[in-house]
Amino acid sequence: MRRALVWMVGLIALAGVASAQTFVWPQKWTVAKPSEVKRGGTLRAAVISDYRTFNPFVTAEAGNVPDTISPYGLVRRDPTTGDWIPYMAESFSISPNKLEITFKIRRGMKWSDGRPITADDWIMTWRIHTDKAVGSNSYDSFFIDGKPITLRKIDDYTLRFTYPRPDATAFAVAEFTPWPAHIFGPVYQKEGAEGIKKMWTLNEKPENIVSAGPWLVESYRPGERLVLKRNPAFGEWNKDEAGNPLPYLDRYEIKIVKDTNAQLAEFLAGNIDLMAPSTVDHISQIRQAIQQGRLDATIKVNASPVASSQFMVFNWNKASDPFKQSLFRSEKFRRAMSHIVNRQAVVEIVYGGLGTPMYSSVYPVLTQWVNPKVPKYEYNPQQAAKLLAELGFTRKDREGYLVDSKGRRLEFNLATNAGNVQREQIAKLIVDEAKKVGVKVNFTAIDFNTLVGQLLSSGPDRPFDAIIIGLSGGDLDWPFGSNVVPCKGNLHMWNKSGQCLDPRETQLEALYSRGRTELDFKKRQEIGYRMQEIEAELLPVIYIAGPNYHPAWNNRLGGEHPDAIISAIWGQRELELTFIKK
């Protein structure tokens, strides 16, 4: 309790000193002094998947366009301390019972079309996110035990959040990005959720995409590139310590390339500025290019484990194939599949030894949350074969694959997103190991958007067997996903029937709620440890391994974080404080 109380007192103190209308980006967030920076120029990056939409209410994938052009809300974390600080709010206060937070919105902020940013924008955004029919990925975060977190407009520049119970993630909830009420409101009032879902598709004219953040969409060519340009309205209230408007850059270009090898080639050629290599081969090529003078760049090897997960998930909703559905719902089968995953081989072969095995939903970089005693089902083909025999798969057919007493072969389809070379390598390792014990795995690499569409599909019969994918996000205060753990969560991806099918899903859902509403850190941590133990028993997804974080950048860039901050949690830099120095 004491730790939570200190945390709250610290927040209130911060609120008391932050009263300026302008948000000044602290110089301690960058190695560069304001006097050193240059204005203008273009930052160049690359991604390996095309974008799905410009619509902020229907995105579910990391690195989407809305989060890129406008990533902030009322509060944000200070990367040097981890504390929540006012951002689009100028201050906030917390009620004595911890059930209300009142935010004073910073005056003078404008949308990119010149309209003022007011409480109405948060209210409308919240209403749309919490309309179940919209299907927002943020929907679940606005509820505790099924009871809504509500927002009330006190006046144009004052908002009050009311929580049904004390919430350890209260500020993470309040962090959501507002979108313009004058754009979305009329459509929502006239056409409801269906109208919202039709808005801001990739065919929308860039000039119609309104932003509160640092960037505006200048142009987009599917399969080629997204070009963003500086939002002048953002610079009116975001300044460096010398009073210069941010961001310093004029443009941010993001190429769409076919895979991580192509991304590396672009970095080595000096065509893009940012890279986070995940294999020792890619790291070696970058190092060699630097040492030979072919590339003027910096790389920080092993900055931290990544803040994301890589896992294999089986589909529990296959009504059209009762045999597979029964198999995928069997924890004995999933444990057998965990035993054929050679995590150390993944670390060595896929990540060149620079990775970390995973056995829990908590990312290894969140060391305070990782249960060191969580049960592990490590690589053990003999144990896998034993478990499969207990399921009735005791003999093999002429091709060497296991069959049951009815002659049904142990076989399933496995997919991941094409272009992600590491995931494709992991899948091939699983195919090989599965064959050794008599399981036939048919691997296919498919388009990322198609893969996500299959994973997010719901109902009793979904169109996939197993998928390798990853999650990022989560929160330092409570690392379990509000849209992952509850059975109705948008990313409760193994079971999208809309109800808990296993008593341990119900138990996890209850523990999630208890932990989220526990303000005492130690007690919350104990609940988190218990959740990881149940996850290990149920094994709804099979965690594999992740690369460590190795950020690299072209030395034409300035404004990176100090070394002490660089990690997978905070990244290598704030783009707003990045500049072209050469």
Secondary structure, 3 states (H helix, E strand, C coil): CHHHHHHHHHHHHHHHHCCCCCEECCHHHCCCCHHHCCCCCEEEEEECCCCCCCCCCCCCCCCCHHHHHCCCCCEEECCCCCCEEECCEEEEEECCCCCEEEEEECCCCECCCCCECCHHHHHHHHHHHCCHHHCCCCHHHHEECCEECEEEEEECCEEEEECCCCCCCHHHHHCCCCCCHHHHHHHHHHHHHHHHHCCCCCCCCHHHCCCCCCEEEEEEECCCEEEEEECHHHHCCEECCCCCECCCCCEEEEEECCCHHHHHHHHHCCCCCEECCCCHHHHHHHHHHHHCCCCCEEECCCCEECCEEEEEEECCCECCCHHHHHHHCCHHHHHHHHHCCCHHHHHHHHCCCCEEECCCCCCCCCHHHCCCCCCCCCCCHHHHHHHHHHCCCCEECCCCCEECCCCCECEEEEEEECCCHHHHHHHHHHHHHHHHHCCEEEEEEECHHHHHHHHHCCCCECCCCEEEEEEECCCCCCCCCCCCCCCCCCCCCCCCCCCCCCHHHHHHHHHHHHHHCCCCHHHHHHHHHHHHHHHHHHCCEEECEEEEECCEEECCEECECCCCCCECCCECECHHHCEECC
